[in-house]
């Protein structure tokens, strides 16, 4: 008897994010750069391999509820990279930038997290 590696909630979360990634890749259309197209094909193949390996259910696309929640969660994690100290890799950071930017980034992250929480109350259509 085999035990599933993922429960239903884990399957939905992983499947939602992989499908959103695949859909985002589709929206990029035909990129004129061959290297970028090759990478997109490799990413697409990798997401399909993960889905197949874990026997994720095939769905047309995530519901609005799951899409809103996933997008909000992904961006909440990504906006942390916009803090002043993290911009050092792009050049010298003005000494006053953190005071002006980081509180706004905190607020943006809080709002995105609130959106993810609000998505939980949306219908599962």
Secondary structure, 3 states (H helix, E strand, C coil): CCCCCCCHHHHHHHHHHHHHHHHHHHHCCCCCCHHHHHHHHHHHHHHHHHHHHCCCCCCCCCCHHHHHHHHHHHHHHHHHHHCHHHHHHHCCCCCCHHHHHHHHHHHHHHHHHHHHHHHCCCCCC
